[in-house]
Amino acid sequence: MSDRYRKVPSARLSRLSAFGRLAGGVAGGVLAEGARRLTKGERPQLSDLLLTPGNAVRVTEQLSRLRGAAMKLGQMISLDAGDLLPPELTEVLSRLRDAAHFMPPAQLNKVLTAHWGPDWRRRFSRFDPIPVAAASIGQVHRARLLDGREVAVKVQYPGVAASIGADVDNVATLLRMSGLLPGDLDIAPLLAEAKAQLTEETDYLREAAQMRRYAGLLADDARFVVPAPVDELTGRHVLVMDFIVARPIEELASEPQDRRDDAMAALLDLVLGELFRFGFMQTDPNFANYRWQPDTGRIVLLDFGAARSVLPETTAAYRRLMLAGLAEDDQALRLALLEVGFVSPRQMERHGDRLDAMIAVILSQVGRPGLFDFAERSFVEQIREQAMPMAEDRASWHVPPAATLFVQRKVSGTALLAVRMKARLPLRDMVTAAVAAPD
């Protein structure tokens, strides 16, 4: 059997023991790395010993076996352009975007039998037993209905929904035990929100409804394709939808500049539309959720489990933030950063000068008229120089509101894709047009 096939541990005890093995492996890696550095006369910090490629490999492998909330949280961490995390860790963690193992055929059959009954294969003229994709919560199979319609069948891993609370708590415990998080940092609201959203993502009936809503919002936009669900075959743990032929979005990177720019302009316009027009956003920017059709140039949008409404106050705060940036009003931008929750009053008090320096760098780059070159990253080093002392000041750490984090996750993920595509876009003009619309 292929190494990609591994049974999903669905029992609580088996998942807990997996976390125990993960913690033990990381601890062993810390000891080994610590001994190696001490023999070289170094005195490393604990965080240096934890954040090693070896430990990242251990975490990646174990989370990919567990799948579910554990892997989803790892994927969230991996959304980094190499600007904050060390490049070695960014590379290893990025494997979580497509590193999930497949369910063995017997486990897959058990799940589908529970959903459709023992004669479930009679519903299809063809069902490919090898998944075309596997992610954190489920895997996708291509099939053909009796009427000839080509469909994608997303099958949820067993036990994932029931394990969300424990998985999130276990990941949080690992972070606490590692010393990477200050003991007095209150992450309880974020954990509660993460559990709520992940629980929503395991309800495929809800996802089908979100897919229909999203398709309605984009009905007149020829740049995008949204598959339609097959309602009579869909349930809480199995989602059947149109199979749309397209290529991975990453393949755009080898296309001419104008094709890359057109695609990224569409995706950036979509994010701005979600935030300022729709009040509704698909908040998971995993690259696998975008596919591209070379013949039409259209972008296929997938996976609507993380689609959710954007709070009006979040939209308003982002509008004020962007208007302040466009006006190059330093004081208004400071207040907007506080309002949206990117920085806390304590951080502003302790690191106001550094924040001002970062704001100046950002405005000098993003605020320029004309095309913004996402491939030009030299200014990021200037931001990093100012940000590192703030990051090291653990007493000033704070957690932004969950509503901000989920929106910013989509914004940052889209920017990361634009960096990957080396896109050149009229960023200032696009933002100006987006924020001009009334609330």
Secondary structure, DSSP 8 states (H G I E B T S, - for coil): --TTB-----SHHHHHHHHHHHHHHHHHHHHHHHHHHHHTT----HHHHHS-HHHHHHHHHHHHHH-HHHHHHHHHHH---SSSS-HHHHHHHHGGGS---B--HHHHHHHHHHHH-TTGGGGEEEE-SS-SEE-SSEEEEEEEETTS-EEEEEEE-TTHHHHHHHHHHHHHHHHHHHT-S-TT---HHHHHHHHHHHHHHT-HHHHHHHHHHHHHHTTT-TTEE---B-GGG--SSEEEEE----EEGGGGGGS-HHHHHHHHHHHHHHHHHIIIIISEEE----GGGEEE-TTT--EEE---TTEEE--HHHHHHHHHHHHHHHHT-HHHHHHHHHHHTSS-HHHHHHHHHHHHHHHHHHHHHHT-SS-EETT--HHHHHHHHHHHHHHH-GGG-----HHHHHHHHHHHHHHHHHHHHT-EE-HHHHHHHHHHS--
